Amino acid sequence: MWEKYKINEIDPKYLDVTEKRFKEQKVLLHELIDNDRYIVSLFFSEGSKPLLDPLKVINRVIVYIKYPLDYRGNPTDFHYFQAFRRFWGRCLKTFRNDFDFWQFASETAWLGYGDCEDSSILTGAGLENLKVLDLCDYFVCLGAVYKDWRLLGYHGWVIAKIDGIWRLVETTLDTPYSSVTEMPSVNINTNEWEVGELTYKAMVIFNKNELWEWVEDNGGYMTATYNVGDKLKEYLKKTHKEKETKRKYKEMSKTYWKLMRKGMKVK
């Protein structure tokens, strides 16, 4: 069951994601959705007009944000050396690593690169601007993707409420959605969502106002050992290698190709 919290009612220490940032740079989870930054506004606009269509907002990320790869085509982390090593200048190159750096939405918009969490957080920032206008709702999701209940890797994605229906948005596609109906509908009251042969299982979902954590219950009673922030802390421990696996993206590519029937691939 979902344990639901208002962000402003949570002790900030339970939202701390400093370990995913530059050394000693204090950052809270919801602060990564910095939709009020000018560069984010520019990213989600056409000329001088903001994008007000959720589909266009989602596709803007899919089209313009690329996944960072090393020279062998392996998923990597763009800021590895800058964030976790002493010689920050080496961040100009990308290398495969065990660490995992999370970007602000504004950083992803500026760089044009980002992994699954980064592209999902940027998508969240674009949808946050529409949520303020009551045009949609959304959550950034942190969890895992399975095929036949075999773990493919940990992952970040988005669920968005568009025209009254919650839908799963995969933000790492190479080809944009042609319509909202290509996004599978989901039941927000559970944390497991089927997409073809894949199962997305969320541990944490959040936006700028709320944090939900999935807690396995025992006959309707919450596990006694659970505390707010425990599921987020569990996800924070996952390394880059546990998330950005070639196998995960290969299986996702095949599944979305079958689902969309037009060669859609994921990064």
Sine and cosine of phi, psi and omega as CSV:
sin_phi,cos_phi,sin_psi,cos_psi,sin_omega,cos_omega
0.00,0.00,0.43,-0.90,0.02,-1.00
-0.99,0.11,0.77,-0.64,0.22,-0.98
-0.99,-0.14,0.85,-0.52,-0.17,-0.99
-0.94,-0.35,0.69,-0.73,-0.04,-1.00
-0.69,-0.72,0.56,-0.83,0.18,-0.98
-0.99,0.11,0.74,-0.67,-0.05,-1.00
-0.82,0.58,-0.69,0.73,-0.07,-1.00
-0.96,0.29,-0.07,1.00,0.03,-1.00
-0.96,-0.27,0.00,1.00,-0.02,-1.00
-0.99,-0.11,0.68,-0.73,0.12,-0.99
-0.85,0.52,0.81,-0.58,-0.06,-1.00
-0.79,0.61,-0.46,0.89,-0.04,-1.00
-0.90,0.44,-0.38,0.92,0.01,-1.00
-1.00,0.09,-0.11,0.99,0.03,-1.00
-0.93,-0.36,0.12,0.99,-0.09,-1.00
-0.95,0.32,0.86,-0.52,0.07,-1.00
-0.87,-0.50,0.49,0.87,-0.03,-1.00
-0.82,0.58,-0.58,0.81,-0.04,-1.00
-0.90,0.44,-0.27,0.96,0.02,-1.00
-0.99,-0.12,0.13,0.99,-0.07,-1.00
-0.84,-0.54,-0.18,-0.98,0.05,-1.00
-0.91,0.42,0.41,-0.91,-0.09,-1.00
-0.80,0.60,0.84,-0.55,0.09,-1.00
0.91,0.41,0.24,0.97,0.09,-1.00
-1.00,0.08,0.96,-0.29,-0.08,-1.00
-0.96,0.29,0.85,-0.53,-0.02,-1.00
-0.63,-0.78,0.66,-0.75,0.11,-0.99
-0.98,-0.19,0.47,-0.88,-0.12,-0.99
-0.78,0.63,-0.80,0.59,-0.10,-0.99
-0.94,0.35,-0.33,0.94,0.02,-1.00
-0.93,0.38,-0.34,0.94,0.03,-1.00
-0.90,0.43,-0.43,0.90,0.04,-1.00
-1.00,0.07,0.95,0.31,-0.07,-1.00
-1.00,-0.02,0.91,0.41,-0.07,-1.00
-0.92,0.39,-0.25,0.97,-0.03,-1.00
-1.00,0.07,-0.02,1.00,0.04,-1.00
-0.96,0.28,0.59,-0.81,-0.06,-1.00
-0.87,0.50,-0.64,0.77,-0.05,-1.00
-0.92,0.39,-0.51,0.86,0.07,-1.00
-0.93,0.36,-0.65,0.76,0.05,-1.00
-0.88,0.48,-0.66,0.75,0.03,-1.00
-0.91,0.42,-0.65,0.76,-0.03,-1.00
-0.87,0.48,-0.65,0.76,-0.03,-1.00
-0.99,-0.17,0.79,0.61,0.04,-1.00
-0.58,-0.82,0.37,-0.93,0.12,-0.99
-0.86,-0.51,0.96,-0.29,-0.12,-0.99
0.92,0.38,-0.83,-0.56,0.01,-1.00
-0.99,-0.16,0.07,1.00,-0.08,-1.00
-0.96,-0.29,0.74,-0.67,0.04,-1.00
-0.94,0.33,0.51,-0.86,0.08,-1.00
-0.96,0.27,0.83,-0.56,-0.04,-1.00
-0.92,-0.39,0.06,1.00,0.02,-1.00
-0.98,-0.21,0.87,-0.50,0.00,-1.00
-0.80,0.60,-0.63,0.78,0.00,-1.00
-0.89,0.46,-0.67,0.74,0.01,-1.00
-0.92,0.39,-0.60,0.80,0.05,-1.00
-0.89,0.46,-0.74,0.67,-0.01,-1.00
-0.89,0.46,-0.72,0.70,-0.03,-1.00
-0.93,0.37,-0.46,0.89,0.04,-1.00
-0.87,0.50,-0.65,0.76,0.04,-1.00
-0.93,0.36,-0.71,0.70,-0.03,-1.00
-0.86,0.50,-0.64,0.77,-0.06,-1.00
-0.97,0.24,-0.66,0.76,-0.19,-0.98
-0.98,-0.22,-0.25,0.97,0.00,-1.00
-0.98,-0.20,0.87,-0.49,-0.04,-1.00
-0.98,-0.21,0.46,-0.89,0.02,-1.00
-1.00,0.09,0.74,-0.67,-0.01,-1.00
-0.96,0.26,0.80,-0.60,0.00,-1.00
-0.83,-0.56,0.46,-0.89,0.09,-1.00
-1.00,0.09,-0.07,-1.00,-0.10,-0.99
-0.93,0.37,-0.26,0.97,0.05,-1.00
-1.00,-0.08,-0.01,1.00,-0.03,-1.00
1.00,0.09,0.23,0.97,0.04,-1.00
-1.00,0.08,0.60,-0.80,0.09,-1.00
-0.86,0.51,0.65,-0.76,-0.02,-1.00
-0.62,-0.78,-0.12,-0.99,-0.03,-1.00
-0.83,-0.56,0.92,-0.40,-0.16,-0.99
-0.83,0.56,-0.58,0.82,-0.11,-0.99
-0.98,-0.20,0.28,0.96,-0.12,-0.99
-0.78,0.62,-0.84,0.54,-0.07,-1.00
-0.94,0.34,-0.55,0.83,0.00,-1.00
-0.91,0.41,-0.60,0.80,-0.09,-1.00
-1.00,-0.02,-0.61,0.79,-0.20,-0.98
-0.89,-0.46,-0.12,0.99,0.01,-1.00
-0.86,-0.50,0.31,-0.95,-0.09,-1.00
-0.95,0.30,-0.57,0.82,-0.10,-0.99
-1.00,-0.04,0.99,0.13,-0.13,-0.99
-0.87,0.49,-0.42,0.91,-0.02,-1.00
-0.88,0.48,-0.39,0.92,-0.01,-1.00
-0.95,0.33,-0.09,1.00,0.02,-1.00
-0.91,0.40,-0.21,0.98,0.05,-1.00
-0.93,0.38,-0.31,0.95,0.09,-1.00
-0.95,-0.31,0.28,-0.96,0.04,-1.00
-0.85,-0.52,0.65,-0.76,-0.04,-1.00
-0.69,-0.73,0.48,-0.88,0.09,-1.00
-0.95,0.30,0.62,-0.79,-0.09,-1.00
-0.42,-0.91,0.14,-0.99,0.00,-1.00
-1.00,-0.05,-0.19,0.98,-0.05,-1.00
-1.00,0.02,0.15,-0.99,-0.07,-1.00
-0.56,-0.83,0.90,-0.43,-0.05,-1.00
-0.97,-0.23,0.71,-0.70,0.03,-1.00
-0.95,-0.33,0.73,-0.68,-0.03,-1.00
-0.99,-0.16,0.48,-0.88,0.24,-0.97
-0.92,0.40,0.44,-0.90,0.07,-1.00
-0.83,0.56,-0.64,0.76,-0.02,-1.00
-0.90,0.43,-0.57,0.82,0.02,-1.00
-0.93,0.36,-0.66,0.75,0.02,-1.00
-0.91,0.42,-0.66,0.75,0.03,-1.00
-0.88,0.47,-0.63,0.78,-0.04,-1.00
-0.97,0.26,-0.68,0.73,-0.05,-1.00
-0.96,0.28,-0.59,0.80,-0.11,-0.99
0.99,0.16,0.17,0.99,0.02,-1.00
-0.75,-0.66,0.49,-0.87,0.08,-1.00
0.09,-1.00,0.54,-0.84,0.04,-1.00
-1.00,0.08,-0.28,-0.96,-0.15,-0.99
-0.89,0.45,-0.67,0.74,0.04,-1.00
-0.91,0.41,-0.67,0.74,-0.04,-1.00
-0.89,0.46,-0.73,0.68,-0.02,-1.00
-0.93,0.36,-0.52,0.85,0.03,-1.00
-0.95,0.31,-0.63,0.77,0.03,-1.00
-0.91,0.41,-0.64,0.77,0.05,-1.00
-0.91,0.41,-0.67,0.74,0.07,-1.00
-0.86,0.50,-0.66,0.75,0.06,-1.00
-0.86,0.51,-0.63,0.77,0.02,-1.00
-0.90,0.44,-0.65,0.76,0.03,-1.00
-0.92,0.39,-0.64,0.77,0.01,-1.00
-0.97,0.26,-0.43,0.90,0.06,-1.00
-0.88,0.48,-0.63,0.78,0.04,-1.00
-0.90,0.44,-0.54,0.84,0.04,-1.00
-0.98,0.18,-0.53,0.85,0.04,-1.00
-0.89,0.46,-0.63,0.77,0.03,-1.00
-0.86,0.51,-0.52,0.85,0.00,-1.00
-1.00,-0.04,0.13,0.99,-0.02,-1.00
0.87,0.49,0.56,0.83,0.02,-1.00
-1.00,-0.10,-0.28,0.96,0.04,-1.00
-0.16,-0.99,0.05,-1.00,0.15,-0.99
-0.70,-0.71,0.22,-0.98,-0.07,-1.00
-0.26,-0.96,0.29,-0.96,0.22,-0.98
-0.60,-0.80,0.64,-0.77,0.23,-0.97
-0.99,0.11,0.73,-0.68,-0.08,-1.00
-0.93,-0.38,0.65,-0.76,0.08,-1.00
-0.83,-0.56,0.82,-0.57,-0.05,-1.00
-0.10,-0.99,-0.73,-0.68,-0.06,-1.00
-0.56,-0.83,0.35,-0.94,0.05,-1.00
-0.87,-0.50,0.72,-0.70,-0.02,-1.00
-0.83,-0.55,0.43,-0.90,0.20,-0.98
-0.76,-0.65,0.84,-0.55,-0.10,-1.00
0.80,0.60,0.58,0.81,0.01,-1.00
0.88,0.48,0.40,0.92,0.19,-0.98
-0.97,-0.24,0.79,-0.61,-0.07,-1.00
-0.89,0.45,0.83,-0.56,0.11,-0.99
-1.00,-0.03,-0.55,0.84,-0.01,-1.00
0.33,-0.94,0.34,-0.94,0.09,-1.00
-0.98,0.20,0.41,-0.91,-0.28,-0.96
-0.37,-0.93,0.35,-0.94,0.13,-0.99
-0.83,-0.56,0.65,-0.76,0.02,-1.00
-0.45,-0.89,-0.17,-0.99,-0.04,-1.00
-0.73,-0.69,0.56,-0.83,0.28,-0.96
-0.89,-0.45,0.67,-0.74,-0.07,-1.00
-0.74,-0.67,0.66,-0.75,0.06,-1.00
-1.00,-0.09,0.96,-0.28,-0.06,-1.00
-0.85,-0.52,0.82,-0.58,-0.05,-1.00
0.81,0.59,0.62,0.78,0.08,-1.00
0.99,0.12,0.00,1.00,-0.04,-1.00
-0.87,-0.50,0.77,-0.63,0.08,-1.00
-0.98,0.22,0.75,-0.66,-0.02,-1.00
-0.74,-0.67,0.51,-0.86,0.03,-1.00
-1.00,0.03,0.79,-0.62,-0.03,-1.00
-0.91,-0.42,0.91,-0.42,0.10,-1.00
-1.00,0.02,0.91,-0.42,-0.14,-0.99
-1.00,0.01,-0.02,1.00,-0.04,-1.00
-0.96,-0.27,0.37,0.93,0.04,-1.00
-0.95,0.31,0.45,-0.89,0.12,-0.99
-1.00,0.05,-0.51,0.86,-0.05,-1.00
-0.93,-0.37,0.74,-0.67,-0.04,-1.00
-0.93,0.36,0.37,-0.93,0.09,-1.00
-0.93,0.37,0.64,-0.77,0.04,-1.00
-1.00,0.06,-0.34,0.94,0.05,-1.00
-0.36,-0.93,0.31,-0.95,0.02,-1.00
-0.88,0.47,-0.54,0.84,-0.06,-1.00
-0.92,0.39,-0.23,0.97,0.09,-1.00
-0.97,0.25,-0.21,0.98,0.06,-1.00
-1.00,-0.01,0.88,-0.47,-0.07,-1.00
-0.88,0.48,0.66,-0.75,0.07,-1.00
-0.96,0.28,0.53,-0.85,-0.03,-1.00
-0.70,-0.71,0.38,-0.92,0.08,-1.00
-0.99,-0.12,0.93,-0.36,-0.08,-1.00
-0.94,0.34,-0.21,0.98,0.00,-1.00
-0.98,0.19,-0.18,0.98,0.10,-1.00
-0.89,-0.47,0.00,-1.00,-0.01,-1.00
-0.85,-0.53,0.15,0.99,0.00,-1.00
-0.87,-0.49,0.82,-0.57,-0.09,-1.00
-0.75,-0.67,0.77,-0.64,-0.05,-1.00
-1.00,-0.01,0.72,-0.69,0.12,-0.99
-0.73,-0.68,0.99,-0.11,-0.08,-1.00
0.88,0.48,-0.84,-0.55,-0.01,-1.00
-1.00,0.04,-0.02,1.00,-0.05,-1.00
-0.99,-0.16,0.46,-0.89,0.15,-0.99
-0.83,-0.56,0.87,-0.50,0.10,-0.99
-1.00,-0.04,0.81,-0.59,-0.02,-1.00
-0.83,-0.56,0.94,-0.35,-0.07,-1.00
-1.00,0.08,0.65,-0.76,0.13,-0.99
-0.98,-0.19,-0.62,0.78,-0.05,-1.00
-0.64,-0.76,0.67,-0.74,0.20,-0.98
-0.76,-0.65,0.57,-0.82,-0.08,-1.00
-0.41,-0.91,0.37,-0.93,0.24,-0.97
-0.64,-0.77,-0.33,-0.94,-0.07,-1.00
-0.96,0.28,-0.26,0.97,-0.09,-1.00
-0.91,-0.41,-0.40,0.92,-0.12,-0.99
-0.70,-0.72,0.47,-0.89,0.15,-0.99
-0.77,-0.64,0.82,-0.57,0.08,-1.00
-0.90,-0.44,0.70,-0.72,0.06,-1.00
-0.81,-0.59,0.70,-0.71,-0.04,-1.00
-1.00,0.07,0.82,-0.57,-0.02,-1.00
-0.84,-0.54,0.83,-0.56,0.06,-1.00
-0.93,0.37,0.80,-0.60,-0.04,-1.00
-0.98,-0.20,0.23,-0.97,-0.01,-1.00
-0.84,-0.55,1.00,-0.06,-0.02,-1.00
0.91,0.42,0.53,0.85,0.01,-1.00
1.00,-0.01,-0.02,1.00,0.01,-1.00
-0.95,-0.30,0.74,-0.67,-0.03,-1.00
-0.92,0.38,0.61,-0.79,0.05,-1.00
-0.82,0.57,0.76,-0.64,-0.13,-0.99
-0.90,0.43,-0.45,0.89,-0.09,-1.00
-1.00,0.07,-0.02,1.00,-0.07,-1.00
-0.98,0.21,0.67,-0.74,0.12,-0.99
-0.75,-0.66,0.47,-0.88,0.04,-1.00
-0.83,0.56,0.69,-0.73,0.00,-1.00
1.00,-0.03,-0.15,0.99,-0.04,-1.00
-0.90,0.43,-0.69,0.73,-0.03,-1.00
-0.94,0.34,-0.60,0.80,0.07,-1.00
-0.90,0.44,-0.70,0.72,0.01,-1.00
-0.87,0.49,-0.63,0.77,0.03,-1.00
-0.89,0.46,-0.68,0.73,0.01,-1.00
-0.93,0.36,-0.59,0.81,-0.01,-1.00
-0.87,0.49,-0.42,0.91,-0.02,-1.00
-0.97,0.23,-0.26,0.97,-0.03,-1.00
-0.94,0.35,0.73,-0.68,-0.04,-1.00
-1.00,0.04,0.18,-0.98,0.03,-1.00
-0.86,0.50,-0.62,0.78,-0.01,-1.00
-0.92,0.40,-0.49,0.87,0.01,-1.00
-0.97,0.23,-0.25,0.97,-0.05,-1.00
-0.96,-0.27,-0.82,0.57,-0.18,-0.98
-1.00,-0.07,0.94,0.33,0.00,-1.00
-0.99,-0.13,0.57,-0.82,0.05,-1.00
-0.88,0.48,-0.59,0.81,-0.03,-1.00
-0.89,0.46,-0.67,0.74,0.00,-1.00
-0.86,0.51,-0.75,0.66,-0.06,-1.00
-0.95,0.31,-0.49,0.87,0.07,-1.00
-0.92,0.40,-0.72,0.69,-0.01,-1.00
-0.93,0.37,-0.62,0.79,0.05,-1.00
-0.90,0.44,-0.63,0.78,0.01,-1.00
-0.87,0.49,-0.72,0.69,-0.01,-1.00
-0.91,0.42,-0.66,0.75,-0.03,-1.00
-0.90,0.43,-0.73,0.69,-0.02,-1.00
-0.94,0.34,-0.50,0.87,0.07,-1.00
-0.89,0.45,-0.71,0.70,0.02,-1.00
-0.91,0.41,-0.65,0.76,-0.08,-1.00
-0.92,0.38,-0.70,0.71,-0.09,-1.00
-1.00,0.02,-0.35,0.94,0.02,-1.00
0.82,0.57,0.61,0.79,0.07,-1.00
-0.50,-0.87,0.48,0.88,0.09,-1.00
0.96,0.27,0.36,0.93,0.01,-1.00
-0.91,0.42,0.72,-0.70,-0.01,-1.00
-0.80,-0.60,0.37,-0.93,0.09,-1.00
-0.96,-0.29,0.39,-0.92,0.02,-1.00
-0.95,0.30,0.00,0.00,0.00,0.00
